[in-house]
């Protein structure tokens, strides 16, 4: 029974770590949707109206962020958009890693070290998942098309 408990605990911790890294990119849209939903609820829209507003705002935040990250070509602006999504994921990753580290690590330096490591990995994962939506453009041979007004002219 002890072995089964250890194995199931390891799978449970692994599942929570997988869930953390899979859902890391959704931290900012979730917070935006939650804020908009609570504002709608407190303005008198009711539970259903607040839920609809929250889902729409969260979905729009995620979609617009992905579209903006994929279409902007300037690396500085792209980095800023990526950080908008990575910083909330880093904070959420720290909190989850701190809680999970408290299960098996006594309080102290190692507890903080695992929490900071989880936070960094969650932020990097969120940035990388956002970067998956960058379109890949084929390389254009500019020397072959010099002097031509269009790629189709020729």
C-alpha positions, -999 to +999 in steps of 0.1 A: +000+000+000+029+023+007+044+018-027+010+024-044+007+057-024+042+068-035+036+060-071+002+077-072+017+108-054+045+110-080+019+108-108-002+134-091+027+158-087+037+151-123+001+159-135+000+192-116+034+202-131+022+193-166-010+212-159+010+243-147+031+244-179+002+237-202-020+264-187+008+290-181-001+311-211-037+315-200-028+334-168-032+369-183-065+361-202-079+345-171-071+375-149-085+399-175-117+379-179-120+375-141-116+413-136-141+421-163-166+395-150-164+409-115-168+444-127-199+434-147-213+415-117-208+444-094-224+468-119-256+447-118-255+424-148-261+392-127-242+359-127-249+349-163-241+383-177-208+384-157-199+349-169-205+359-205-185+391-202-156+373-185-154+346-211-156+371-240-129+394-225-106+365-216-110+350-251-104+384-268-073+390-246-058+357-257-068+360-294-056+396-297-023+389-279-016+360-302-025+380-333-004+410-322+026+388-313+024+370-347+020+401-368+043+425-352+078+423-367+097+446-343+115+424-318+112+450-290+074+452-293+072+414-297+093+410-265+070+435-247+039+416-257+055+383-247+064+397-213+028+408-208+018+371-210+049+357-193+050+378-161+015+367-148+025+331-157+057+335-137+038+348-107+013+319-109+042+295-115+059+307-083+028+303-062+020+268-075+057+257-073+059+271-037+028+251-028+040+219-044+075+223-030+059+225+005+047+189+001+081+173-001+107+199+009+110+214+044+108+251+047+140+269+040+163+277+011+154+246-010+117+255-007+124+289-022+148+275-048+122+251-062+096+278-062+118+302-081+129+275-105+092+267-112+084+303-117+112+308-143+101+276-161+065+287-162+074+321-176+096+306-202+069+281-212+043+309-215+066+329-237+075+299-258+038+289-262+030+324-274+059+323-298+044+291-314+020+313-334+047+332-353+042+326-390+072+313-409+078+333-440+100+318-468+133+334-474+132+357-504+162+361-526+164+398-528+193+399-552+173+379-578+144+403-576+163+436-576+148+461-599+115+442-603+084+458-590+067+425-580+076+390-572+052+378-599+067+400-626+093+383-645 
